[in-house]
């Protein structure tokens, strides 16, 4: 079968990203699927495993305007959104846009900011606009937030509220590199220095059609039955305080479509749903026997109880 132009374009993006982010093909594909599904990405892991490098890499390969915010405890919402200042020459207030007005926003160490500052992203991530002093301003297209956070056990972190977590389509961990990838890093040095020379594999104008094509990937009635069965299983399981919401079900289907699209297929199969379910569900499900969120092994156990229809 001759690969489609879309498949060829995306294969170039994945191959280029894998030359920078070594040994993390699945995470690279999940991050790209998140963008194709018009979502936002949360990366939680220890410092130094490549979270920021992944965000920079995707932005450069997509040819997108990039902005980075280093979140700290003393930040204010205006530091994210922007503010109005009085222009004496015009005798009027002039709005100075903040870093949120970019196509790819890296919210680095988002959980080091207070909940008040974190909430500055809520409207932007949900409605792709911000309201400042009564005026609504649209954000660029595409608009993709990649937030990183350190483990909550580290000093100086604030937990993300559930409403903020739900705005993230996917949550993933990079983890330590395998032995071969780490050896390549030791022999060749860090990959961040190569970013300025990284050529764009796509243009911003190509992102919208790719997103539309991913959303059009066929999902059969039987596949929808399977998605519903998985969602209902989370609601009926005693392991979780609350099950997945209808919005989470839509998120699961959107990412499964993007995952199938990345694989070069024009229809979603149950394996696509299973592949993305942990990244969609874990940060949305709280365990009943602890204060923590679900883990991939909890989702794997759930999948085993739900037959493929």
C-alpha positions in Angstrom: 0.0 0.0 0.0 1.4 3.4 -1.0 1.7 5.6 2.1 -0.4 8.8 2.1 1.2 12.2 2.0 0.0 12.7 5.6 1.8 9.6 6.7 5.0 10.6 5.0 5.0 14.0 6.6 4.3 12.7 10.1 6.9 10.0 9.7 9.5 12.7 9.1 8.4 14.5 12.2 8.6 11.4 14.3 12.0 10.3 12.9 13.5 13.8 13.5 12.1 13.9 17.0 13.5 10.5 17.8 17.0 11.7 16.9 16.7 14.3 19.6 14.6 12.5 22.3 16.4 9.1 22.3 14.6 5.9 23.2 11.2 7.5 23.7 9.3 6.7 20.5 6.0 6.0 22.3 6.1 9.2 24.2 6.9 11.2 21.0 4.0 9.6 19.2 1.6 10.4 22.2 2.7 14.0 22.2 2.2 14.3 18.5 -1.2 12.6 18.8 -2.2 15.1 21.5 -1.5 18.0 19.1 -3.3 16.3 16.2 -6.3 15.8 18.5 -6.3 19.5 19.3 -5.5 18.9 23.0 -3.0 19.9 25.5 -0.2 17.9 27.1 1.0 17.5 30.7 4.4 15.9 31.2 5.2 14.8 34.8 8.6 13.6 35.7 11.8 14.3 37.5 14.0 17.2 36.4 16.6 16.4 33.7 14.8 13.6 31.8 14.0 15.7 28.7 10.6 17.3 29.3 11.6 20.8 28.1 13.6 19.4 25.2 10.6 17.5 23.9 8.5 20.7 23.9 11.2 22.6 22.1 11.6 19.8 19.6 7.9 19.6 18.7 7.6 23.3 18.2 10.6 23.5 15.9 9.6 20.5 13.8 6.1 21.9 13.4 7.4 25.4 12.5 5.3 26.9 15.2 5.8 30.1 17.2 7.1 29.0 20.6 7.0 30.7 24.1 8.2 29.5 27.4 7.1 30.5 30.9 9.1 29.4 33.9 6.4 29.1 36.6 7.4 30.2 40.2 5.5 30.8 43.4 5.6 34.6 43.0 4.1 34.7 39.5 0.8 36.5 38.9 -1.9 35.8 36.2 -0.8 39.0 34.4 2.6 37.5 33.9 0.9 34.8 31.8 -1.9 36.7 30.1 -0.6 40.2 29.8 -1.8 43.5 31.1 -2.9 47.0 30.0 -0.7 50.0 30.6 -1.4 53.7 30.1 0.1 55.1 27.0 0.7 58.8 27.6 1.2 59.7 24.0 -2.2 58.2 23.1 -3.9 59.1 26.4 -5.3 55.6 26.4 -4.6 52.1 27.8 -2.7 49.7 25.6 -2.7 46.0 26.0 0.6 44.2 26.2 0.1 40.5 25.4 1.7 38.0 27.6 3.6 34.8 26.6 0.3 32.9 26.3 -0.2 34.5 22.9 1.9 31.9 21.1 1.1 28.7 19.1 3.1 26.5 21.4 3.2 27.5 25.1 5.6 25.6 27.4 4.4 26.0 30.9 7.5 24.8 32.7 7.1 23.5 36.2 3.5 24.6 36.3 2.9 23.2 39.8 5.4 25.6 41.3 2.9 28.4 40.7 0.0 29.1 43.0 -3.5 27.8 42.1 -4.4 31.5 41.3 -1.8 31.7 38.6 -2.5 28.2 37.3 -6.1 29.3 36.8 -4.9 31.9 34.3 -4.7 29.0 31.8 -8.2 27.6 32.3 -10.1 29.8 29.8 -7.2 29.7 27.3 -7.0 25.9 27.3 -10.7 25.3 27.1 -11.9 28.1 24.8 -8.7 29.2 23.1 -9.2 32.8 24.1 -8.5 35.0 27.1 -10.6 37.7 28.7 -8.7 40.7 30.1 -10.5 43.6 31.7 -13.8 42.7 29.9 -12.2 42.3 26.4 -12.0 38.9 24.9 -8.9 38.2 22.8 -8.5 35.1 20.6 -5.3 33.0 20.8 -3.3 31.9 17.7 -4.1 28.8 15.8 -3.0 26.2 16.5 -2.7 26.7 20.2 -0.9 23.9 22.1 0.0 24.0 25.7 2.7 21.6 26.9 3.0 21.8 30.7 5.7 20.1 32.8 5.4 19.4 36.4 7.7 17.9 39.0 6.5 15.1 41.3 4.2 16.4 44.0 6.6 15.0 46.6 9.2 17.6 45.8 9.5 20.8 47.9 7.7 23.9 46.7 5.0 22.4 44.6 1.2 23.0 44.5 -1.1 20.3 43.4 -3.0 21.0 40.2 -6.8 21.2 40.9 -9.0 18.6 39.1 -10.5 21.3 36.9 -7.0 22.1 35.6 -5.9 18.5 35.2 -9.0 17.8 33.1 -8.0 20.5 30.6 -5.0 18.3 29.7 -6.0 15.8 27.0 -3.0 13.6 27.8 -0.6 13.1 30.7 2.6 11.2 30.2 6.0 10.4 31.8 9.3 10.2 30.0 11.2 8.2 32.6 14.8 7.3 32.5 16.3 6.4 29.1 17.2 2.8 28.4 20.8 1.7 28.6 21.5 2.1 24.9 19.9 5.6 24.7 21.8 6.8 27.8 25.0 5.5 26.3 24.4 7.5 23.1 23.8 10.6 25.3 27.1 10.0 27.1 29.0 9.5 23.9 27.4 12.3 22.0 26.4 14.8 24.7 23.0 16.4 25.3 20.7 16.8 22.4 19.4 20.3 23.3 22.4 21.9 21.6 21.1 20.5 18.3 17.8 22.3 18.5 18.9 25.5 16.8 19.9 23.5 13.7 16.6 21.4 13.7 14.7 22.2 10.5 11.0 22.4 10.4 9.3 19.3 8.9 5.9 21.0 8.6 4.5 24.5 8.4 1.8 26.0 10.6 -0.6 26.0 7.7 -0.3 22.2 7.4 -1.3 21.5 11.0 -5.0 22.4 10.6 -5.6 20.0 7.7 -3.7 17.3 9.6 -5.9 17.8 12.6 -9.0 17.7 10.5 -7.9 14.5 8.8 -7.1 12.8 12.1 -10.6 13.8 13.5 -12.1 12.1 10.4 -10.5 8.7 11.1 -13.4 6.2 11.1 -14.6 4.7 14.3 -17.2 1.9 13.9 -20.3 1.5 16.1 -18.5 -1.6 17.6 -15.5 0.6 18.5 -17.8 3.1 20.1 -19.4 0.3 22.1 -15.9 -0.6 23.3 -15.1 2.9 24.4 -18.4 3.2 26.2 -17.7 -0.2 28.0 -14.3 1.0 29.2 -15.7 4.3 30.4 -18.6 2.6 32.2 -16.1 0.2 33.8 -14.3 3.1 35.5 -17.6 4.4 36.8 -18.5 1.0 38.3 -15.1 0.1 39.6 -14.6 0.3 43.4 -11.0 1.2 42.8 -11.8 4.7 41.7 -13.6 7.5 43.6 -15.2 8.8 40.4 -15.3 7.4 36.9 -14.4 9.0 33.6 -16.7 11.9 32.5 -18.3 12.2 29.1 -15.7 14.8 28.2 -13.0 12.2 29.1 -14.8 9.7 26.8 -14.6 12.2 23.9 -11.0 12.8 24.7 -10.3 9.0 24.6 -11.9 8.7 21.2 -10.1 11.8 19.8 -6.7 10.5 20.8 -7.4 7.0 19.6 -8.3 8.5 16.2 -5.1 10.5 16.2 -3.1 7.4 17.2 -4.6 5.4 14.3 -3.9 8.3 11.9 -0.3 8.3 13.0 -0.1 4.6 12.2 -1.3 5.4 8.7 -4.7 3.7 9.1 -8.1 5.2 8.2 -10.0 3.4 11.0 -9.6 3.0 14.7 -9.1 -0.5 16.2 -9.4 -1.5 19.9 -5.6 -1.6 20.2 -5.5 2.1 19.5 -7.9 2.8 22.4 -5.8 0.5 24.7 -2.6 2.2 23.7 -3.7 5.7 24.6 -6.1 4.9 27.5 -3.5 5.2 30.4 -2.3 8.6 29.2 -5.9 9.8 28.9 -7.3 8.3 32.1 -4.7 8.2 34.8 -4.7 11.9 35.7 -8.5 11.9 35.6 -9.0 8.9 38.0 -8.4 9.1 41.7 -7.8 5.9 43.6 -10.3 5.1 46.4 -7.7 3.7 48.7 -5.2 6.6 48.5 -4.9 10.3 47.7 -3.1 9.5 44.5 -4.2 9.2 40.9 -4.5 5.9 38.9 -1.4 4.3 37.6 -0.9 2.5 34.3 -1.1 -0.9 36.0 -4.5 0.1 37.4 -5.7 0.9 33.8 -4.2 -2.4 32.5 -6.1 -4.3 35.1 -9.3 -2.5 34.0 -8.7 -3.3 30.4 -8.4 -7.0 31.2 -11.9 -7.0 32.6 -13.6 -5.4 29.6 -14.0 -7.7 26.6 -13.4 -6.4 23.1 -16.8 -6.3 21.4 
